[in-house]
Structures are given as C-alpha cells and as structure tokens.
C-alpha cells in the first residue's frame, strides 16, 4: 500500500488528502448535528409529553372518572382521543399501585405499569427514557392529586424512540444534503488545484521532487563555475560556493532560500552592473580586484508544457548567471605574449645578424678587412653592452628576460628604449606572473603610445628598497586623456578590437599585491611591497594633469 501511494504525484496525494479531510469534516459535522438535533427532538418530545400529562392530571373529567367503579371504561376512549390528537404513542393512566387504567393495547389494561414512579408518588413530575412494553420511549410521569394534595393516580404520556428518529430523519436530511454538497464542492476545488499542481510540478511525486532537489543541490555546489540565480525583481535567491569565492560573498547556508537585493551585497562594480541588467549576456569580461571573470547570463521564462511548444512563455521568472574564472588564463596569455615578443625579437635579430654577417663576409672578400672588423665590433658592442648591463644588475630572471625582450622589440620598431636600473637589483619577491602583467603591459602601452610621436622614446626605471619596489614607465606620448579611467575595462585609444584590458589587469594585479598606481602625464609610477603578498586592499589610483 505504501509503495503504491509513493508512486502518486504531489497533485494526486493532495487531492486524496483534501477529499479525505472534507469527508471527515462532513461526517463529523453530520454526527454533531445529528446528536444535537436528536437531543432537541427528545427535549421537544419530553416537553410535549409533560404538557399533555399535566393537562390530563388537572382535567376534571379524569378526576371524575377516577371516582367511578370502572375508571377504564371512561378513561380508555378519552386517552385514545388524546393520543390521536396530540400525536403521542401512549397515554397511560394508572393507580398508585401501578395498575393501568388505560393503555395503547387494551389487552394490557389492568396489568402493572413498567417504569419508575417513585418521584411521581412523592408529588414531583419527571421525564425519562425507558424501555417499556412498546420499546424505548421518552415519557413524562405526572401525579394526579385530590383536593387535599394526596396522590390518587398517575399519568404517563410519551413517544417511542422509533418515532423520535422518524422526526429526526426529516430534520437531518437537509444536513446530509448540505454535507454532500460540501464534499462535492470541495472535491471540485481539490481537483482544480491538483490540476494546477500537476502542471507546475510536471506530474512528479514528492519523493521524486526530493531526489531531484538533492541532486541539483549536489551539482550546484560541485561545479567549478560560479552560479548566481536571480528572481524577476533582480534579487539574488541562490549562489553556489564557487560564486561566493569569486565574488567575495559569505558562504550560503544550504536549505536557506532568502532573496537578497543586489544593493545589499558587496559585489564588485563590474559584476553588479551585469547582474543589474534585464537582458542576456554572452562572454562579457568583468575585472574584479582579485579575478578576471567571464560572465554569461540567460533569462528564464516560464513555459507551460501542456501548451504548444512554439508559444511564448507566461513571462520572466528570473535569470541564471555563470561566472568563469579566467584570471590564470589572462596571466598565462600575458606571459605567452611576452615570450612571443622575445621570440619575435630574437628571430628579427637573427635575420639582421645574418644580413650583417653577409655584409661582413662581402667586405672581407673585397679585401676591406678593417671595415668588416669595425662593423662587427660596433654592432656587437651595442647589443652586448645592454645585455651585460641587465645581466649584471638584475637578479630577477623573469624581469631580466622581459626587459631584454622589450628592448629588442623597441629596437626593431625604431623606438629609443632607456632603462634606469640600480647597480644591483636583487630578487623582489613579487610573483613572476604579476611582474609580467604589470611591467609587460605598461611597456607595451608605452611602446604603442611612443610609436605615434616624431621622436619615439620609452623610459623604464626600476628602484628597490627594503620595503618597496618602484616601477616607472614613461613615453614620449601626450599621456592618457581619460586620467584614471584608463584603468577601466574597455577604455583604449586603439581602433582594433580586443584592446582595453591590459591596464585593467595592471590595476587588478597592483590591487591584489597591496600596491598603488600614480599617473603623471605619460608616466606611470607603480609602488609594490617588496615581499608582495595578495591582499584585498584597494589600489590607490591618482591622476595628475
């Protein structure tokens, strides 16, 4: 039986439960009304019997008939008339010793009356339900007293219980019909509600819904992407553990589905902007102080499965937003771009060196050995001097390779590249990826800005103290027109697509390391803690002129 019921849908179980409750309430109401009506009928029967019995007890005709030698001869016809007119089942007039003068069955006249008469003999009328010769009956027993107050006879009048039930049946029929109507109305309402529930739950049972919820809860917290669910008003109703980690939110308590308005959540502005929109979003990049997020957002609309699948849904019910962490991917992309730059520079230098080598060989063949030696030594000294200087001064291998690559790139593009270094720059403790992100993007932007000037020039200065690492990159360009907005995602002066993210990543890295950025004209000054560690302190960005 239990297994059979467990296969029912929620709608079917609710319908059965509601129907059972309605029937139970109807039966209870009928039983209560039946009992109350029966008590009323019995009270009415007792009152009617008492009134008739008292009337007979005070009737002069009865007193006169009791004084004759054969009271039954006159009282029996009179009692039958009274029973017929009053609608009573019996009227029994008896002597104080219980001898009947009248009875519904004339054959029982002269026999003993069955029932209690003690209270009546004491002069007190009373009523009772008693089983006599006619069966259970509601009766009233009243004493008949002479002028001196002596009890000379008794009158018992009453109605059998079967007749009270007949009277009760007429009154209760309306109650039963009303109860049946209530059951019918309740059943129709329950059926309509069950249809609605069957539609919204797609006919699934409670156990199936419970299993689905457990599965979805497990999937929600096990996936590697952040997931944020919003209702139609934009409030956040659910987010998983990964979303809490990416957005810096407190872990959500499982089983708690409280809606939280967006303005009550400490969301990064870029993410709050996306979540505050109404439409869908595809692969939009949002840079937070600690992560580079790719956001996809889809609007959820309700659909009635019973309608045509091509019809529009009933309306928006919310949205689902996924957050993918591309921080490491962007960092690796920056590293790859730096390595590609270095590789291209080396390839270009190899090509130029080959040309120079051919020139030197040709000079030798032309018996111009001195010119060949001078050309070879000058080129070698120029390139070797920079390399020797960097190798001797910089102990940070990543920074060393980055500066060599950018110097080669600047040389290839015809841009003067000046590097100001201390005599000795020891390892900084700044993560290699952050160094590549900060220094590489600043130099790349400086090279692009300088290339558009008549005398292109890029200056790089690196200084270190026991507490700080200072990096300054300037160029011969006019500097950013947008001030500190140049660090916002998508802000760029380049026409080609795909730009506007480098400086945003620089600010993110500086923020994560607890540093600060200062802009003065075309010069970018970055200050980082010497032993930089990730932190949530916001970057201090200042714009001058």
Secondary structure as UniProt FT lines:
FT   HELIX           2..6
FT   HELIX           10..57
FT   HELIX           60..66
FT   HELIX           71..86
FT   STRAND          90..94
FT   TURN            96..97
FT   STRAND          99..100
FT   HELIX           106..108
FT   TURN            109..110
FT   HELIX           118..121
FT   TURN            122..123
FT   STRAND          126..132
FT   TURN            133..134
FT   STRAND          135..145
FT   TURN            147..148
FT   STRAND          151..160
FT   HELIX           161..200
FT   TURN            201..203
FT   HELIX           206..222
FT   STRAND          226..231
FT   TURN            232..233
FT   STRAND          236..239
FT   HELIX           241..247
FT   TURN            254..255
FT   HELIX           262..264
FT   HELIX           269..275
FT   STRAND          281..287
FT   STRAND          292..302
FT   TURN            305..306
FT   TURN            309..310
FT   STRAND          315..325
FT   HELIX           327..365
FT   TURN            366..367
FT   HELIX           369..393
FT   HELIX           397..412
FT   TURN            413..414
FT   STRAND          416..421
FT   HELIX           432..435
FT   HELIX           436..440
FT   HELIX           441..450
FT   TURN            451..452
FT   TURN            454..455
FT   STRAND          457..464
FT   STRAND          468..475
FT   TURN            481..482
FT   HELIX           483..487
FT   TURN            489..490
FT   TURN            497..498
FT   HELIX           502..513
FT   STRAND          516..520
FT   TURN            521..522
FT   STRAND          523..529
FT   TURN            530..531
FT   STRAND          540..544
//
